[in-house]
Amino acid sequence: MRKIAVIPARLQATRFPYKLLQDLGGKSVIEQTYLATVQTHLFDEVWVATDSEEIAERITSIGGKVFISKLAHNCGSNRIAEAVAELPADIIINVQGDEPFIQKDSLEKLLKVFEEDSLKQIDLASLMTPLSDRGEIENPNNVKVVTDKNQFALYFSRSVIPFNREGRSSFPYMKHIGVYAFRKKALMDFYSLPASALEEMEKLEQLRYLENGKRIKMVLSPVENIGIDTPEDLEKARILWNTFYSY
């Protein structure tokens, strides 16, 4: 089974433009994310897919592989699909460019899903982690997921799902962590389809997969990857980096 990781890296992020070029431990955020992914030793190849010559130069300067997008993309799956269209691969993992603290354990769990899926009934795998704080549950920036009894995704939403009509306190709410592993065919099928109605409403690309009958296996991860979405997140990341990587 040939496994590759692709890091979609858009320069003009909505909430924090140029965040991927910000310094973190003497290198840019995107460089640290690329190196962390390579150092898991889980993949046959690691690529960065970007619309930016600046990002491309940073990655090639450290010996990395880069695909320059020829088309404009409004989601990471489309950018990755363009990049891997001609690459031999069975499983593709999407690693977010703003997650330099990516966890090897989480990626291994995603890959294991496909290693155990001998009948090839799973199209995608993704991560979820428990949510307990009410404010975090109600925060629309935290995407919630509900699953069936076999841990296949039923729906994703920025709203609180399920609605707690009787005020029960024990229901295990789950936050979706946006790291995906795809069978290549599922990814290319997605790329050929128009944006779906639910996807447009929620601004969640994973709903396009569900609306078109793809099966998404959710994997419980006790550790949430640390992303950098705001300048405040960057400052926290720098403190964390200096705490654990300054030696």
ROVEX-65315 format. One record per residue (C-alpha): residue number from 0; residue in three letters; x, y, z. Coordinates in steps of 0.02 Angstrom, whole numbers, always signed. Example, Ala and Ser with C-alpha at 12.3 -4.5 7.8 and 13.67 -1.06 7.14 Angstrom:
! residues 2
(0,'Ala',(+615,-225,+390))
(1,'Ser',(+684,-53,+357))
***
This chain:
! residues 247
(0,'Met',(+0,+0,+0))
(1,'Arg',(+82,+160,-59))
(2,'Lys',(+52,+305,+62))
(3,'Ile',(+89,+487,+30))
(4,'Ala',(+59,+644,+133))
(5,'Val',(+11,+808,+52))
(6,'Ile',(+13,+974,+145))
(7,'Pro',(-104,+1102,+64))
(8,'Ala',(-27,+1274,+93))
(9,'Arg',(-124,+1429,+43))
(10,'Leu',(-32,+1592,+74))
(11,'Gln',(-182,+1707,+99))
(12,'Ala',(-272,+1622,+243))
(13,'Thr',(-433,+1713,+287))
(14,'Arg',(-403,+1737,+473))
(15,'Phe',(-213,+1753,+471))
(16,'Pro',(-133,+1792,+301))
(17,'Tyr',(+49,+1739,+281))
(18,'Lys',(+40,+1634,+440))
(19,'Leu',(+132,+1491,+355))
(20,'Leu',(+284,+1602,+329))
(21,'Gln',(+293,+1662,+509))
(22,'Asp',(+445,+1612,+610))
(23,'Leu',(+435,+1464,+726))
(24,'Gly',(+596,+1400,+802))
(25,'Gly',(+705,+1477,+667))
(26,'Lys',(+606,+1412,+518))
(27,'Ser',(+437,+1455,+446))
(28,'Val',(+279,+1368,+508))
(29,'Ile',(+260,+1275,+342))
(30,'Glu',(+440,+1214,+348))
(31,'Gln',(+418,+1148,+525))
(32,'Thr',(+256,+1061,+475))
(33,'Tyr',(+340,+981,+324))
(34,'Leu',(+489,+922,+427))
(35,'Ala',(+377,+853,+565))
(36,'Thr',(+278,+754,+436))
(37,'Val',(+436,+683,+355))
(38,'Gln',(+506,+637,+524))
(39,'Thr',(+358,+523,+563))
(40,'His',(+434,+401,+434))
(41,'Leu',(+257,+344,+391))
(42,'Phe',(+252,+397,+208))
(43,'Asp',(+331,+348,+44))
(44,'Glu',(+327,+532,-7))
(45,'Val',(+282,+699,+71))
(46,'Trp',(+227,+846,-38))
(47,'Val',(+174,+1025,-11))
(48,'Ala',(+37,+1086,-129))
(49,'Thr',(+33,+1276,-137))
(50,'Asp',(-18,+1429,-235))
(51,'Ser',(+133,+1527,-174))
(52,'Glu',(+308,+1542,-248))
(53,'Glu',(+368,+1603,-77))
(54,'Ile',(+308,+1444,+8))
(55,'Ala',(+378,+1339,-133))
(56,'Glu',(+550,+1419,-112))
(57,'Arg',(+550,+1385,+75))
(58,'Ile',(+510,+1201,+49))
(59,'Thr',(+631,+1171,-94))
(60,'Ser',(+768,+1255,+9))
(61,'Ile',(+757,+1113,+135))
(62,'Gly',(+749,+979,+1))
(63,'Gly',(+560,+959,-1))
(64,'Lys',(+442,+915,-143))
(65,'Val',(+322,+1049,-202))
(66,'Phe',(+173,+1054,-319))
(67,'Ile',(+123,+1228,-380))
(68,'Ser',(-65,+1235,-404))
(69,'Lys',(-115,+1285,-580))
(70,'Leu',(-295,+1316,-531))
(71,'Ala',(-378,+1420,-396))
(72,'His',(-452,+1312,-257))
(73,'Asn',(-575,+1349,-119))
(74,'Cys',(-538,+1194,-15))
(75,'Gly',(-392,+1084,+31))
(76,'Ser',(-461,+925,-47))
(77,'Asn',(-467,+1006,-219))
(78,'Arg',(-290,+1071,-203))
(79,'Ile',(-228,+899,-151))
(80,'Ala',(-325,+812,-289))
(81,'Glu',(-243,+920,-422))
(82,'Ala',(-72,+884,-346))
(83,'Val',(-91,+694,-339))
(84,'Ala',(-186,+663,-501))
(85,'Glu',(-32,+590,-586))
(86,'Leu',(+54,+520,-431))
(87,'Pro',(+48,+332,-393))
(88,'Ala',(-35,+316,-223))
(89,'Asp',(-161,+208,-132))
(90,'Ile',(-187,+315,+22))
(91,'Ile',(-164,+503,+35))
(92,'Ile',(-159,+596,+200))
(93,'Asn',(-200,+780,+211))
(94,'Val',(-89,+863,+341))
(95,'Gln',(-137,+1042,+378))
(96,'Gly',(+2,+1167,+342))
(97,'Asp',(-24,+1259,+505))
(98,'Glu',(+1,+1107,+618))
(99,'Pro',(+188,+1094,+653))
(100,'Phe',(+152,+989,+808))
(101,'Ile',(+68,+850,+706))
(102,'Gln',(+57,+689,+806))
(103,'Lys',(+132,+530,+733))
(104,'Asp',(+13,+425,+838))
(105,'Ser',(-139,+507,+759))
(106,'Leu',(-74,+479,+582))
(107,'Glu',(-34,+297,+620))
(108,'Lys',(-213,+270,+678))
(109,'Leu',(-281,+338,+515))
(110,'Leu',(-168,+228,+411))
(111,'Lys',(-215,+75,+514))
(112,'Val',(-397,+99,+464))
(113,'Phe',(-353,+59,+284))
(114,'Glu',(-231,-80,+328))
(115,'Glu',(-375,-170,+416))
(116,'Asp',(-504,-131,+280))
(117,'Ser',(-473,-283,+169))
(118,'Leu',(-639,-264,+79))
(119,'Lys',(-604,-80,+40))
(120,'Gln',(-769,-21,+112))
(121,'Ile',(-697,+138,+188))
(122,'Asp',(-672,+291,+77))
(123,'Leu',(-599,+411,+204))
(124,'Ala',(-540,+413,+383))
(125,'Ser',(-530,+564,+496))
(126,'Leu',(-503,+609,+679))
(127,'Met',(-615,+664,+821))
(128,'Thr',(-583,+710,+1001))
(129,'Pro',(-702,+732,+1150))
(130,'Leu',(-775,+901,+1193))
(131,'Ser',(-837,+936,+1369))
(132,'Asp',(-835,+1125,+1397))
(133,'Arg',(-1003,+1202,+1352))
(134,'Gly',(-924,+1355,+1274))
(135,'Glu',(-815,+1246,+1163))
(136,'Ile',(-964,+1140,+1113))
(137,'Glu',(-1063,+1295,+1062))
(138,'Asn',(-918,+1378,+972))
(139,'Pro',(-954,+1371,+783))
(140,'Asn',(-767,+1365,+748))
(141,'Asn',(-767,+1192,+829))
(142,'Val',(-844,+1074,+703))
(143,'Lys',(-945,+937,+786))
(144,'Val',(-971,+762,+716))
(145,'Val',(-1098,+626,+756))
(146,'Thr',(-1068,+445,+709))
(147,'Asp',(-1160,+281,+697))
(148,'Lys',(-1122,+133,+811))
(149,'Asn',(-977,+81,+699))
(150,'Gln',(-898,+254,+707))
(151,'Phe',(-944,+305,+530))
(152,'Ala',(-987,+490,+515))
(153,'Leu',(-1171,+532,+500))
(154,'Tyr',(-1154,+721,+496))
(155,'Phe',(-1035,+865,+532))
(156,'Ser',(-1094,+1037,+588))
(157,'Arg',(-1039,+1201,+662))
(158,'Ser',(-1200,+1195,+763))
(159,'Val',(-1219,+1092,+921))
(160,'Ile',(-1263,+916,+866))
(161,'Pro',(-1356,+824,+929))
(162,'Phe',(-1475,+950,+1009))
(163,'Asn',(-1489,+911,+1194))
(164,'Arg',(-1677,+929,+1212))
(165,'Glu',(-1692,+859,+1389))
(166,'Gly',(-1530,+929,+1456))
(167,'Arg',(-1439,+765,+1479))
(168,'Ser',(-1261,+792,+1537))
(169,'Ser',(-1177,+629,+1490))
(170,'Phe',(-1180,+632,+1300))
(171,'Pro',(-1003,+625,+1227))
(172,'Tyr',(-992,+772,+1106))
(173,'Met',(-854,+752,+978))
(174,'Lys',(-750,+884,+892))
(175,'His',(-690,+847,+716))
(176,'Ile',(-503,+866,+690))
(177,'Gly',(-473,+911,+508))
(178,'Val',(-343,+780,+465))
(179,'Tyr',(-401,+662,+328))
(180,'Ala',(-341,+502,+248))
(181,'Phe',(-417,+463,+78))
(182,'Arg',(-420,+319,-41))
(183,'Lys',(-360,+401,-201))
(184,'Lys',(-521,+358,-294))
(185,'Ala',(-628,+444,-162))
(186,'Leu',(-523,+600,-174))
(187,'Met',(-529,+606,-363))
(188,'Asp',(-718,+574,-361))
(189,'Phe',(-735,+724,-243))
(190,'Tyr',(-632,+830,-362))
(191,'Ser',(-749,+792,-507))
(192,'Leu',(-906,+841,-412))
(193,'Pro',(-980,+1016,-387))
(194,'Ala',(-992,+1090,-213))
(195,'Ser',(-1145,+1019,-125))
(196,'Ala',(-1289,+1112,-43))
(197,'Leu',(-1242,+1063,+135))
(198,'Glu',(-1060,+1101,+102))
(199,'Glu',(-1106,+1276,+45))
(200,'Met',(-1219,+1304,+196))
(201,'Glu',(-1095,+1247,+329))
(202,'Lys',(-934,+1287,+233))
(203,'Leu',(-873,+1110,+271))
(204,'Glu',(-799,+1014,+125))
(205,'Gln',(-821,+844,+210))
(206,'Leu',(-1009,+860,+184))
(207,'Arg',(-982,+842,-4))
(208,'Tyr',(-914,+669,+29))
(209,'Leu',(-1064,+620,+137))
(210,'Glu',(-1191,+693,+15))
(211,'Asn',(-1116,+586,-122))
(212,'Gly',(-1119,+424,-25))
(213,'Lys',(-939,+413,+34))
(214,'Arg',(-905,+324,+199))
(215,'Ile',(-799,+418,+325))
(216,'Lys',(-729,+315,+468))
(217,'Met',(-698,+421,+622))
(218,'Val',(-551,+380,+735))
(219,'Leu',(-546,+436,+916))
(220,'Ser',(-390,+535,+960))
(221,'Pro',(-361,+587,+1140))
(222,'Val',(-233,+716,+1080))
(223,'Glu',(-291,+865,+979))
(224,'Asn',(-166,+931,+853))
(225,'Ile',(-114,+1111,+887))
(226,'Gly',(-158,+1223,+741))
(227,'Ile',(-109,+1404,+709))
(228,'Asp',(-261,+1503,+653))
(229,'Thr',(-228,+1673,+733))
(230,'Pro',(-80,+1781,+790))
(231,'Glu',(-124,+1729,+968))
(232,'Asp',(-108,+1546,+919))
(233,'Leu',(+64,+1584,+846))
(234,'Glu',(+124,+1659,+1009))
(235,'Lys',(+62,+1507,+1105))
(236,'Ala',(+149,+1394,+978))
(237,'Arg',(+313,+1488,+1001))
(238,'Ile',(+303,+1466,+1190))
(239,'Leu',(+266,+1281,+1168))
(240,'Trp',(+406,+1261,+1042))
(241,'Asn',(+533,+1346,+1155))
(242,'Thr',(+477,+1237,+1300))
(243,'Phe',(+495,+1070,+1212))
(244,'Tyr',(+617,+1098,+1068))
(245,'Ser',(+749,+1216,+1139))
(246,'Tyr',(+895,+1099,+1170))
***
